[in-house]
């Protein structure tokens, strides 16, 4: 009896996993750190690279990427070696549905934090929130506050072309944040020998 029960559980889990794959997205594709969805990486560099040198590289990243953004710097302390900036990302995708085209667009607010210490730094992208969602086929646009957990929950409730568009736009968002993590690392690791370590 226990064996049959176990087989039934495995079968249900397998069907659920296939359904998620069909939708084009796996649950928890964004890491959870300290109970929150966020991207985080800790990198150890050459021990001779000081906190101040790393801070200058972090500052350069923020100045280059956040140029012209009002209130981009939420926190900036050279002595502490910490910078937090607020960014905006727009992602969208479309699906042709004869005789029209459905478009889903998200305006996303997020925070980027870089903390520098002698020989290492930590970078985080966190507090990711969709603040505006536009559905062109339905001709509406609304202010919202969807967290990553909300987006995962909403995925299963989508109908029509948006059943396909939700995971596509979500995957674009995830790819964009991973790319940004890579760009930060390029700024921080110029001429550094890097490997990963516990912060």
N, C-alpha and C positions, 0 to 999 in steps of 0.2 A: 504494500500500500504506500509506504513511504517512497519507494522507488518510483511508482507511478506518479506520485505528487511531484517529485523532483523533476521527472521528465516533462510533466505539464508546465512547470515553471520555466524550464529551459526553453521549451517550445514557444511560450508566450514572449519571453525575452528576445528570442530570435526574430519573431515576427515584428516586434516593436523596433528592433534594430534595423531590419530591412525597410520598414516604413520610413524611419528617419533618413536612411540612405537614399530612398526614392525621392524624398523631399529635397535632397541635395545638401543636407546639413546634419551634422552630428551634434547632439546635445552636449553642452559643456565644451564646445570647441574654443571658447575663451577661458583661460585659466582662472581658477578661484584661489585667491591669496588672502589669508586672514578673513575668510568668509565673504569676500567681495570679488566680483568679476573685474579683472585687471590684467594688464600685461606688465611683467616685472622681470628685470634681469640685473644680476649683480656680476660685475666684471672686475677681476684683479689684473692690474697692469704692472709694469716695472716698478719695483719698490722705490726707485729713485725719483719717480714722478710724484710730485707733492700735491697736496689738496688744492693749493692755490693754482697750480698749473692746470689741473683738471677742471677747476672752477672756471678758469678763463676759456677753456674749450667749450664748456657747457654754456657759458654766456654768449660765445660766438654763435653756437647753434641757435639759441633763442633769438638773437639779434638778426640772424639771417632768415630764419623760418617765420618768425612772428613780426617781421617788418611792417609797420603801419597799423598793426592791430591795436585798437584802443583797449586799455586795461588788460593787456596780454600778461603782464607780470603780476601774479598774485602774491608772490613772496620772493625776495631776493636778498640774501645775506651772505656776503663774501667771506666773513669771518667763520660762519657756520658751514660754508661750502654748499649751500642749498639754494636752488632756484625752482619755483613752481610757476608754470605758465598756463593760461587758459586758451584753448584752441577751438576752432570750429572746422568740422569736416562735412562736406556734402557728398552723398553717394546716391546714385540712381541707376535704374535699369528699365527696360521696356519689353513688352511682349506684344507681337502683332496678333490682334483678334479681329478678323475680318467682320465688318468693314472698318474697324477703328484700331487704335493702338492704345494699350494700357501702359501707363508709366507710374512707377513708384519712386518717390524721392524723399530722402531723409536729411534733415539738418541736425547735426550731432555736435553737442558740446562735450568737451573732455578736458582733463587736466594732465599736464606732463610735469613730472618731478624728477630732478636730478640732484642727488646728494653725493658730494665728493669727500673722500678722505685720502690720506697719504696712501698711494699705491692701489686704490680701488675706488669704484663709484657704483651707485645704484640708480637705475632709471625705472620710472613707473609711468604708465598711462592708465588713468583711473577716473572714477566718477563719469563714466561714459553714459550720456543721456541723449536720446532722440528728443529734440525740442519742437520739431515741426515735421509733419508728414503730409505729403501731397499725393493724391490719387488723380491722375489726369483723366483717365477713362471715366471716372465718376464725377469729374469736374469739381473736386473739393480739395481744400487745403486747410489743415487745422493745427493749432498749437497743442502740443501734447508733452508729456514727460514720461517717456518710456525708458526704463532701465534695461539692462541686458536681460535680467530675469523676466521682465515684462515681454520683451521681444521673443524670447524662447516660448513663453506661454501663449503668445498671440499666433505663433507660427501655425499651430494645428487648426486654428479657427478660420484661416483664410479660405476664400472661395474664388472660383473663376480664375482669371489670369493672375490674381494676387497670390494664389496658392503656390505658383511657380516663382513669382517676383519676390516674395518675402525672403526665401532662402538665398536667392541670387544677390539681393541687395545686402543681406546680412553677411554673406561670404565676401562681398566687395569691401564692406566695412572692416571685417577682420583682416583681410589681406592688406588693406591700407594701413591699419595700425601696426601690423607686423613690419611693413616696409618702413614706417616711421621709426620703429625701434632700431632697424638696421641703419638708417641714416644717422640717428643719434650716435650709434656705436662707431660709425665712420668718423664723425666729428671728434669723438672722445678718444679714439684709439689711433689717431694719426701718429706714426712713429713710435707707437707703444707695442710692447710684446704683451698680449693679453691671454688670459685664460680665466675660467669660471671659478668662483669660490663662494663661500658662505659669507654674507655681509656681517 
